[in-house]
Amino acid sequence: MSLAATRHAERALGAVSFIESSVFPIPPDALLIPMVIANRAKWVRIAAICTVTSVLGAFLGYAIGYFFFEVIGRPILEVYGKADSFESLTVRYNEWGGWAVLFAALTPFPYKVLTIFSGVTALNVVVFTVVSIIGRGARFFLVAWLLYRYGAPIQVFIEKRLGLLFTLFMIFLIGGFVALRYLV
């Protein structure tokens, strides 16, 4: 809360949000929540900073996977005789990867895992970008709006239950599309 009230708060939020999308384990909510509570009138700006820097950081995760898989990952798969299995997984991921990225962008699932994996499999960059913007934007803007609208009392709900609700929503959404594909 003390950092949220300083003149460096927005830069800190941007930095945390950027690096969390590729390697850092602490989600930007740790700064977003107290920043919005400290200055509810700036909820749109705070959510926008979080969204933009998170998506930019996702490109770093993508680049890590894209550029370093051949040097590090592939040799490990070959040692274990799993290179062919990985190629099969890559084809399936590139068919459904947009849904996976959207799922990770909205839910408590570590987004950084799928930003890196998307680079490893060379998921279409346009798909990756669009679902990252939609997912991260929806997540951060909803959290910021709830805090703006309801203030500190909603904080416990956000921290304990919002991730579960996002997860259930995504399971039903993706499940519905999968069911339609195989039933129609």
C-alpha positions as CSV (number, residue, x, y, z in Angstrom):
1,M,0.0,0.0,0.0
2,S,2.9,2.4,0.7
3,L,4.4,1.9,-2.7
4,A,0.9,2.3,-4.3
5,A,0.8,5.9,-3.0
6,T,4.3,7.0,-4.3
7,R,5.1,8.8,-7.5
8,H,6.9,5.7,-8.7
9,A,3.9,3.4,-8.4
10,E,2.9,3.5,-12.0
11,R,6.4,2.7,-13.2
12,A,6.7,-0.1,-10.6
13,L,3.3,-1.5,-11.8
14,G,4.4,-1.4,-15.4
15,A,7.7,-3.1,-14.6
16,V,6.1,-5.9,-12.5
17,S,3.4,-6.4,-15.1
18,F,5.9,-6.6,-17.9
19,I,8.3,-9.1,-16.3
20,E,5.5,-11.2,-14.8
21,S,4.3,-12.1,-18.3
22,S,7.6,-13.9,-19.0
23,V,9.5,-14.9,-15.9
24,F,8.5,-13.2,-12.6
25,P,6.3,-15.2,-10.2
26,I,4.4,-12.4,-8.5
27,P,1.3,-11.2,-10.3
28,P,0.8,-7.5,-10.9
29,D,-2.4,-7.6,-8.8
30,A,-0.2,-7.2,-5.8
31,L,0.3,-3.6,-6.9
32,L,-2.8,-3.1,-9.0
33,I,-5.2,-3.7,-6.1
34,P,-3.6,-1.3,-3.6
35,M,-3.1,1.3,-6.3
36,V,-6.7,1.4,-7.2
37,I,-7.8,1.4,-3.6
38,A,-5.4,4.3,-2.9
39,N,-6.7,6.3,-5.9
40,R,-10.0,4.9,-7.2
41,A,-10.4,7.7,-9.7
42,K,-7.4,6.5,-11.7
43,W,-8.7,2.9,-12.1
44,V,-8.8,3.1,-15.9
45,R,-5.3,4.4,-16.2
46,I,-4.0,1.8,-13.8
47,A,-5.7,-1.1,-15.6
48,A,-4.4,0.3,-18.9
49,I,-0.8,0.4,-17.7
50,C,-1.1,-3.1,-16.4
51,T,-2.7,-4.4,-19.6
52,V,-0.3,-2.8,-22.0
53,T,2.9,-3.7,-20.1
54,S,1.6,-7.2,-19.5
55,V,1.0,-7.8,-23.2
56,L,4.4,-6.2,-24.1
57,G,6.0,-8.6,-21.5
58,A,4.2,-11.5,-23.1
59,F,6.3,-10.8,-26.3
60,L,9.4,-11.2,-24.2
61,G,8.1,-14.6,-23.0
62,Y,7.2,-15.5,-26.6
63,A,10.8,-14.5,-27.7
64,I,12.3,-16.6,-24.9
65,G,10.5,-19.7,-26.2
66,Y,11.0,-18.9,-29.9
67,F,14.7,-18.1,-29.7
68,F,16.0,-20.4,-27.0
69,F,14.1,-23.7,-27.5
70,E,16.4,-24.9,-30.3
71,V,19.5,-24.3,-28.1
72,I,18.1,-25.6,-24.8
73,G,14.8,-27.4,-25.2
74,R,15.1,-29.5,-28.3
75,P,18.4,-31.2,-27.2
76,I,16.8,-32.2,-23.9
77,L,13.8,-33.7,-25.8
78,E,16.1,-35.6,-28.1
79,V,18.0,-37.1,-25.2
80,Y,14.8,-38.5,-23.8
81,G,13.5,-39.5,-27.2
82,K,10.5,-37.1,-27.1
83,A,11.2,-34.9,-30.0
84,D,8.5,-36.6,-32.2
85,S,6.0,-36.4,-29.4
86,F,6.7,-32.7,-29.0
87,E,6.1,-32.1,-32.8
88,S,2.7,-33.7,-32.4
89,L,1.9,-31.6,-29.4
90,T,3.0,-28.5,-31.3
91,V,0.5,-29.2,-34.1
92,R,-2.3,-29.6,-31.6
93,Y,-1.3,-26.5,-29.6
94,N,-1.2,-24.4,-32.7
95,E,-4.8,-25.5,-33.4
96,W,-6.1,-24.7,-29.9
97,G,-3.3,-22.4,-28.6
98,G,-5.3,-19.2,-28.8
99,W,-7.8,-20.7,-26.3
100,A,-4.9,-21.8,-24.0
101,V,-3.4,-18.3,-24.0
102,L,-6.8,-16.7,-23.4
103,F,-7.3,-19.2,-20.5
104,A,-4.0,-18.3,-18.9
105,A,-4.5,-14.6,-19.5
106,L,-7.7,-14.6,-17.5
107,T,-7.2,-17.2,-14.8
108,P,-4.7,-17.8,-12.0
109,F,-2.8,-20.3,-14.4
110,P,0.7,-18.9,-14.8
111,Y,0.4,-16.8,-18.0
112,K,4.2,-16.8,-18.4
113,V,4.2,-20.6,-19.1
114,L,2.0,-20.2,-22.1
115,T,3.7,-17.1,-23.4
116,I,7.0,-19.1,-23.5
117,F,5.3,-22.2,-24.9
118,S,3.6,-20.1,-27.6
119,G,7.0,-19.0,-28.7
120,V,8.4,-22.5,-28.6
121,T,5.5,-23.8,-30.9
122,A,5.6,-20.5,-33.0
123,L,1.9,-19.9,-32.3
124,N,0.5,-17.4,-34.8
125,V,1.7,-14.0,-33.5
126,V,-1.6,-12.2,-34.5
127,V,-3.7,-14.8,-32.6
128,F,-1.3,-14.6,-29.6
129,T,-1.5,-10.8,-29.6
130,V,-5.3,-10.6,-29.9
131,V,-6.1,-13.2,-27.2
132,S,-3.4,-11.6,-24.9
133,I,-5.0,-8.2,-25.2
134,I,-8.5,-9.5,-24.7
135,G,-7.6,-11.8,-21.8
136,R,-5.3,-9.5,-19.9
137,G,-7.4,-6.5,-20.6
138,A,-10.6,-8.2,-19.4
139,R,-8.8,-9.4,-16.2
140,F,-7.1,-6.2,-15.2
141,F,-10.0,-3.9,-16.2
142,L,-12.5,-6.1,-14.3
143,V,-10.4,-6.2,-11.2
144,A,-9.8,-2.4,-11.3
145,W,-13.5,-1.6,-12.1
146,L,-14.7,-3.8,-9.1
147,L,-12.3,-2.0,-6.8
148,Y,-13.4,1.4,-8.2
149,R,-17.1,0.5,-7.9
150,Y,-17.0,-1.3,-4.5
151,G,-13.7,-0.2,-2.9
152,A,-11.8,-2.1,-0.3
153,P,-14.6,-4.5,0.7
154,I,-14.4,-6.3,-2.7
155,Q,-10.7,-6.9,-2.2
156,V,-11.2,-10.2,-0.3
157,F,-13.6,-11.5,-3.0
158,I,-11.1,-10.6,-5.8
159,E,-8.2,-12.3,-4.0
160,K,-10.1,-15.4,-3.0
161,R,-12.8,-16.1,-5.6
162,L,-12.4,-14.1,-8.8
163,G,-9.7,-16.5,-10.2
164,L,-12.0,-19.4,-9.6
165,L,-14.9,-17.7,-11.4
166,F,-12.6,-16.8,-14.3
167,T,-11.4,-20.4,-14.5
168,L,-15.0,-21.8,-14.4
169,F,-16.1,-19.3,-17.1
170,M,-13.2,-20.3,-19.4
171,I,-13.9,-24.0,-18.9
172,F,-17.5,-23.6,-19.9
173,L,-16.7,-21.2,-22.8
174,I,-14.0,-23.5,-24.3
175,G,-16.0,-26.6,-23.5
176,G,-19.0,-25.1,-25.3
177,F,-16.9,-24.5,-28.4
178,V,-15.4,-27.9,-28.3
179,A,-18.8,-29.5,-27.9
180,L,-20.2,-27.5,-30.8
181,R,-17.3,-28.6,-33.0
182,Y,-17.8,-32.2,-32.4
183,L,-21.6,-32.2,-32.2
184,V,-22.2,-30.2,-35.3
